[in-house]
Amino acid sequence: MKRRNFIQQASAGTALISLGGLGLQSFSTINSFKKITILHTNDVHSHIDTFPADDPRNPNQGGVARRATLIDSIRKENPNTLLLDAGDIFQGTPYFNYYGGELEFKLMSKLKYDAATLGNHDFDNGIDGLYAQLPHAEFEFISANYDFTNTVMDTHCKPYRIFKKDGITIGVFGLGIELNGLVTEANYKETKYLDPIEISQDMTRILKDEKGCDLVICLSHLGYDYNSNKISDIKLAKATKNIDLIIGGHTHTFLSKPTIVKNLDGKNTLVNQVGCYGINVGRIDFYFDSNKNSSAKGVSIGV
């Protein structure tokens, strides 16, 4: 993507969103703030190549090489950047059928992903097939509501990770969707699904209160929203507190900018998801003042 096009897209439809008390000051004083950039993908589904020019839906879009160029340019602009994925890395092209996920993990490692959570399709080769590809992943998988006790994934998937960027402490925890009904039991074996809202309350207490995180992010594969009582990112945001950003997946929902949801305390939680197949990258910029109060703005960038 040409830099001019990126600037135009990044400036369109964005607004500074108050998170935790920072007023919506003029950007004329923005140099006095610390800036943390969060980049994210979801539901890439083994799409390695750019879509062909004659594709009826996504012509000349996506591709790992183009994503790498975009990510590299943003990291040069702001070294204090995290790159995250919200699951369903696997399944969707012959690359997965032939290599079983090896190529996807190797390429994500070259792009220097910091962490990813698991989607239901990441179990399509069984939990043993997922485990077999872990040596190719130079990043960590995080999921707080999958109990992998008595499976090969036990101890290989952490509930959360903590990162430090420019003096800002960032806690990231993961959530997965109920596998029963989406994945055959033989593929996930004794993996237990735990209630996402209850787990999120535990995670935010640990990350915010015990670990002192300035920014709390949930990597979710629950889905954006449903016309039912099924738990979603929107319902999760409303039912919890101290989550600053929910990065979603599963429903292939494209949002040009984050949805703002009021949490239990009446504060803003951002919910974002950028469609599927690697044709977009989400970008959320967080600005922290000297007291670590924060505001944010977000946009989806076409690859």
C-alpha positions as a Python dict, from the first residue, in 0.01 Angstrom:
ca = {
    (1, 'M'): (0, 0, 0),
    (2, 'K'): (133, 344, -90),
    (3, 'R'): (200, 560, 213),
    (4, 'R'): (-31, 837, 86),
    (5, 'N'): (-322, 593, 62),
    (6, 'F'): (-246, 465, 412),
    (7, 'I'): (-251, 816, 559),
    (8, 'Q'): (-581, 892, 387),
    (9, 'Q'): (-741, 573, 518),
    (10, 'A'): (-595, 613, 866),
    (11, 'S'): (-730, 965, 898),
    (12, 'A'): (-1076, 887, 763),
    (13, 'G'): (-1348, 803, 1010),
    (14, 'T'): (-1127, 799, 1318),
    (15, 'A'): (-1178, 990, 1639),
    (16, 'L'): (-994, 1021, 1966),
    (17, 'I'): (-1182, 804, 2218),
    (18, 'S'): (-1146, 864, 2590),
    (19, 'L'): (-1040, 559, 2789),
    (20, 'G'): (-985, 606, 3158),
    (21, 'G'): (-1005, 978, 3207),
    (22, 'L'): (-785, 1139, 2943),
    (23, 'G'): (-964, 1435, 2794),
    (24, 'L'): (-996, 1472, 2419),
    (25, 'Q'): (-720, 1728, 2387),
    (26, 'S'): (-600, 1873, 2061),
    (27, 'F'): (-345, 1671, 1871),
    (28, 'S'): (-123, 1979, 1881),
    (29, 'T'): (0, 1846, 2216),
    (30, 'I'): (21, 1481, 2111),
    (31, 'N'): (401, 1479, 2124),
    (32, 'S'): (376, 1496, 2503),
    (33, 'F'): (204, 1154, 2509),
    (34, 'K'): (340, 802, 2491),
    (35, 'K'): (196, 618, 2191),
    (36, 'I'): (136, 243, 2179),
    (37, 'T'): (21, 89, 1849),
    (38, 'I'): (-174, -236, 1838),
    (39, 'L'): (-193, -415, 1502),
    (40, 'H'): (-419, -715, 1461),
    (41, 'T'): (-560, -977, 1224),
    (42, 'N'): (-824, -1247, 1253),
    (43, 'D'): (-957, -1540, 1052),
    (44, 'V'): (-673, -1538, 800),
    (45, 'H'): (-763, -1902, 718),
    (46, 'S'): (-435, -2002, 554),
    (47, 'H'): (-450, -1728, 289),
    (48, 'I'): (-85, -1681, 196),
    (49, 'D'): (-108, -1531, -152),
    (50, 'T'): (-270, -1212, -277),
    (51, 'F'): (-612, -1275, -428),
    (52, 'P'): (-593, -1284, -810),
    (53, 'A'): (-705, -989, -1019),
    (54, 'D'): (-1013, -1178, -1141),
    (55, 'D'): (-1136, -1277, -795),
    (56, 'P'): (-1502, -1172, -777),
    (57, 'R'): (-1489, -1050, -415),
    (58, 'N'): (-1134, -954, -317),
    (59, 'P'): (-935, -880, -635),
    (60, 'N'): (-569, -796, -578),
    (61, 'Q'): (-618, -788, -201),
    (62, 'G'): (-435, -949, 90),
    (63, 'G'): (-126, -1166, 87),
    (64, 'V'): (144, -1217, 349),
    (65, 'A'): (409, -1023, 154),
    (66, 'R'): (191, -712, 133),
    (67, 'R'): (92, -745, 498),
    (68, 'A'): (460, -766, 590),
    (69, 'T'): (534, -442, 402),
    (70, 'L'): (253, -260, 579),
    (71, 'I'): (350, -390, 923),
    (72, 'D'): (714, -301, 868),
    (73, 'S'): (624, 57, 771),
    (74, 'I'): (412, 102, 1084),
    (75, 'R'): (684, -42, 1308),
    (76, 'K'): (932, 205, 1160),
    (77, 'E'): (687, 484, 1235),
    (78, 'N'): (633, 359, 1592),
    (79, 'P'): (865, 93, 1738),
    (80, 'N'): (625, 56, 2033),
    (81, 'T'): (396, -175, 1839),
    (82, 'L'): (234, -510, 1920),
    (83, 'L'): (108, -752, 1652),
    (84, 'L'): (-173, -990, 1756),
    (85, 'D'): (-403, -1246, 1594),
    (86, 'A'): (-751, -1351, 1709),
    (87, 'G'): (-757, -1707, 1577),
    (88, 'D'): (-863, -1928, 1286),
    (89, 'I'): (-514, -1917, 1144),
    (90, 'F'): (-575, -2257, 982),
    (91, 'Q'): (-803, -2396, 710),
    (92, 'G'): (-912, -2238, 385),
    (93, 'T'): (-649, -2301, 117),
    (94, 'P'): (-444, -2600, -7),
    (95, 'Y'): (-147, -2466, 190),
    (96, 'F'): (-311, -2595, 507),
    (97, 'N'): (-419, -2923, 350),
    (98, 'Y'): (-64, -2990, 233),
    (99, 'Y'): (153, -2846, 513),
    (100, 'G'): (-83, -2881, 809),
    (101, 'G'): (-19, -2530, 944),
    (102, 'E'): (361, -2529, 927),
    (103, 'L'): (374, -2256, 664),
    (104, 'E'): (124, -2034, 844),
    (105, 'F'): (321, -2045, 1170),
    (106, 'K'): (655, -1992, 997),
    (107, 'L'): (528, -1686, 811),
    (108, 'M'): (364, -1539, 1121),
    (109, 'S'): (696, -1585, 1298),
    (110, 'K'): (875, -1395, 1020),
    (111, 'L'): (619, -1117, 1057),
    (112, 'K'): (708, -1120, 1428),
    (113, 'Y'): (363, -1171, 1573),
    (114, 'D'): (371, -1122, 1949),
    (115, 'A'): (78, -1348, 2042),
    (116, 'A'): (-230, -1524, 1905),
    (117, 'T'): (-536, -1694, 2044),
    (118, 'L'): (-700, -2010, 1911),
    (119, 'G'): (-1004, -2037, 1687),
    (120, 'N'): (-1219, -2343, 1627),
    (121, 'H'): (-1056, -2413, 1288),
    (122, 'D'): (-715, -2430, 1452),
    (123, 'F'): (-830, -2773, 1576),
    (124, 'D'): (-912, -2900, 1224),
    (125, 'N'): (-611, -3135, 1225),
    (126, 'G'): (-692, -3231, 1582),
    (127, 'I'): (-528, -3109, 1896),
    (128, 'D'): (-232, -3336, 1818),
    (129, 'G'): (-195, -3173, 1477),
    (130, 'L'): (-197, -2828, 1639),
    (131, 'Y'): (61, -2936, 1894),
    (132, 'A'): (284, -3081, 1621),
    (133, 'Q'): (312, -2738, 1455),
    (134, 'L'): (403, -2543, 1769),
    (135, 'P'): (781, -2566, 1709),
    (136, 'H'): (727, -2351, 1398),
    (137, 'A'): (560, -2071, 1598),
    (138, 'E'): (804, -1816, 1742),
    (139, 'F'): (520, -1645, 1927),
    (140, 'E'): (295, -1755, 2210),
    (141, 'F'): (-61, -1880, 2208),
    (142, 'I'): (-284, -1746, 2483),
    (143, 'S'): (-624, -1874, 2593),
    (144, 'A'): (-767, -1831, 2939),
    (145, 'N'): (-1094, -2023, 2897),
    (146, 'Y'): (-965, -2342, 2737),
    (147, 'D'): (-851, -2584, 3006),
    (148, 'F'): (-600, -2809, 2832),
    (149, 'T'): (-533, -3033, 3131),
    (150, 'N'): (-491, -3397, 3020),
    (151, 'T'): (-414, -3294, 2661),
    (152, 'V'): (-88, -3245, 2473),
    (153, 'M'): (-148, -2868, 2478),
    (154, 'D'): (-127, -2853, 2858),
    (155, 'T'): (130, -2586, 2959),
    (156, 'H'): (178, -2485, 2591),
    (157, 'C'): (-98, -2225, 2590),
    (158, 'K'): (-84, -1954, 2857),
    (159, 'P'): (-388, -1761, 2982),
    (160, 'Y'): (-221, -1423, 2932),
    (161, 'R'): (98, -1243, 2838),
    (162, 'I'): (237, -916, 2967),
    (163, 'F'): (437, -684, 2742),
    (164, 'K'): (621, -362, 2823),
    (165, 'K'): (654, -85, 2566),
    (166, 'D'): (803, 257, 2647),
    (167, 'G'): (720, 221, 3016),
    (168, 'I'): (361, 110, 2946),
    (169, 'T'): (257, -232, 3080),
    (170, 'I'): (21, -418, 2846),
    (171, 'G'): (-170, -729, 2953),
    (172, 'V'): (-318, -952, 2682),
    (173, 'F'): (-545, -1249, 2756),
    (174, 'G'): (-720, -1488, 2519),
    (175, 'L'): (-1071, -1633, 2489),
    (176, 'G'): (-1199, -1910, 2264),
    (177, 'I'): (-1545, -2009, 2146),
    (178, 'E'): (-1733, -2319, 2269),
    (179, 'L'): (-1585, -2604, 2063),
    (180, 'N'): (-1870, -2848, 2118),
    (181, 'G'): (-2091, -2831, 1810),
    (182, 'L'): (-1824, -2665, 1597),
    (183, 'V'): (-1544, -2919, 1630),
    (184, 'T'): (-1571, -3295, 1664),
    (185, 'E'): (-1487, -3413, 2014),
    (186, 'A'): (-1214, -3638, 1877),
    (187, 'N'): (-1033, -3324, 1756),
    (188, 'Y'): (-1032, -3131, 2083),
    (189, 'K'): (-1036, -3436, 2314),
    (190, 'E'): (-1048, -3341, 2683),
    (191, 'T'): (-1023, -2965, 2631),
    (192, 'K'): (-1270, -2795, 2865),
    (193, 'Y'): (-1451, -2473, 2780),
    (194, 'L'): (-1480, -2226, 3068),
    (195, 'D'): (-1727, -1938, 3092),
    (196, 'P'): (-1574, -1636, 2912),
    (197, 'I'): (-1731, -1372, 3136),
    (198, 'E'): (-1620, -1537, 3460),
    (199, 'I'): (-1272, -1595, 3319),
    (200, 'S'): (-1252, -1234, 3198),
    (201, 'Q'): (-1336, -1109, 3546),
    (202, 'D'): (-1048, -1319, 3681),
    (203, 'M'): (-811, -1203, 3407),
    (204, 'T'): (-885, -833, 3450),
    (205, 'R'): (-842, -861, 3827),
    (206, 'I'): (-503, -1027, 3778),
    (207, 'L'): (-383, -799, 3501),
    (208, 'K'): (-517, -468, 3633),
    (209, 'D'): (-504, -509, 4009),
    (210, 'E'): (-224, -760, 4070),
    (211, 'K'): (6, -696, 3774),
    (212, 'G'): (-64, -324, 3742),
    (213, 'C'): (-124, -322, 3367),
    (214, 'D'): (-188, 17, 3210),
    (215, 'L'): (-363, -139, 2910),
    (216, 'V'): (-570, -460, 2907),
    (217, 'I'): (-650, -633, 2577),
    (218, 'C'): (-870, -936, 2518),
    (219, 'L'): (-790, -1151, 2213),
    (220, 'S'): (-1127, -1312, 2146),
    (221, 'H'): (-1259, -1575, 1907),
    (222, 'L'): (-1612, -1554, 2047),
    (223, 'G'): (-1767, -1361, 1757),
    (224, 'Y'): (-1877, -998, 1730),
    (225, 'D'): (-2250, -1021, 1809),
    (226, 'Y'): (-2547, -1258, 1775),
    (227, 'N'): (-2927, -1239, 1767),
    (228, 'S'): (-2936, -1478, 2061),
    (229, 'N'): (-2805, -1517, 2413),
    (230, 'K'): (-2479, -1659, 2283),
    (231, 'I'): (-2183, -1484, 2437),
    (232, 'S'): (-2017, -1238, 2199),
    (233, 'D'): (-1760, -961, 2213),
    (234, 'I'): (-2034, -701, 2254),
    (235, 'K'): (-2194, -891, 2544),
    (236, 'L'): (-1852, -952, 2699),
    (237, 'A'): (-1769, -581, 2690),
    (238, 'K'): (-2097, -488, 2859),
    (239, 'A'): (-2064, -755, 3130),
    (240, 'T'): (-1706, -681, 3239),
    (241, 'K'): (-1477, -396, 3338),
    (242, 'N'): (-1114, -294, 3292),
    (243, 'I'): (-1089, -431, 2935),
    (244, 'D'): (-968, -148, 2715),
    (245, 'L'): (-979, -333, 2383),
    (246, 'I'): (-1140, -655, 2259),
    (247, 'I'): (-985, -782, 1936),
    (248, 'G'): (-1235, -1024, 1785),
    (249, 'G'): (-1268, -1302, 1534),
    (250, 'H'): (-1489, -1592, 1421),
    (251, 'T'): (-1781, -1400, 1264),
    (252, 'H'): (-1566, -1244, 988),
    (253, 'T'): (-1713, -905, 1080),
    (254, 'F'): (-1553, -610, 904),
    (255, 'L'): (-1542, -290, 1108),
    (256, 'S'): (-1390, 20, 950),
    (257, 'K'): (-1327, 150, 1302),
    (258, 'P'): (-1380, 8, 1653),
    (259, 'T'): (-1723, -14, 1813),
    (260, 'I'): (-1745, 175, 2144),
    (261, 'V'): (-1926, -19, 2420),
    (262, 'K'): (-1998, 98, 2774),
    (263, 'N'): (-1871, -154, 3029),
    (264, 'L'): (-2004, -231, 3377),
    (265, 'D'): (-1845, 86, 3512),
    (266, 'G'): (-1984, 302, 3233),
    (267, 'K'): (-1641, 341, 3075),
    (268, 'N'): (-1554, 290, 2710),
    (269, 'T'): (-1438, -47, 2582),
    (270, 'L'): (-1329, -73, 2219),
    (271, 'V'): (-1436, -378, 2016),
    (272, 'N'): (-1273, -437, 1680),
    (273, 'Q'): (-1262, -704, 1408),
    (274, 'V'): (-1127, -674, 1053),
    (275, 'G'): (-1313, -927, 840),
    (276, 'C'): (-1112, -1227, 721),
    (277, 'Y'): (-848, -1375, 487),
    (278, 'G'): (-579, -1122, 572),
    (279, 'I'): (-719, -851, 345),
    (280, 'N'): (-724, -597, 631),
    (281, 'V'): (-508, -514, 932),
    (282, 'G'): (-659, -342, 1233),
    (283, 'R'): (-469, -54, 1389),
    (284, 'I'): (-545, 98, 1728),
    (285, 'D'): (-323, 379, 1860),
    (286, 'F'): (-332, 439, 2236),
    (287, 'Y'): (-204, 766, 2381),
    (288, 'F'): (-96, 786, 2747),
    (289, 'D'): (-38, 1105, 2940),
    (290, 'S'): (211, 1143, 3226),
    (291, 'N'): (-44, 991, 3467),
    (292, 'K'): (-104, 698, 3229),
    (293, 'N'): (-460, 801, 3152),
    (294, 'S'): (-537, 702, 2796),
    (295, 'S'): (-726, 782, 2479),
    (296, 'A'): (-731, 586, 2155),
    (297, 'K'): (-817, 597, 1788),
    (298, 'G'): (-856, 306, 1549),
    (299, 'V'): (-891, 219, 1182),
    (300, 'S'): (-894, -81, 949),
    (301, 'I'): (-627, -73, 679),
    (302, 'G'): (-669, -259, 352),
    (303, 'V'): (-372, -474, 252),
}
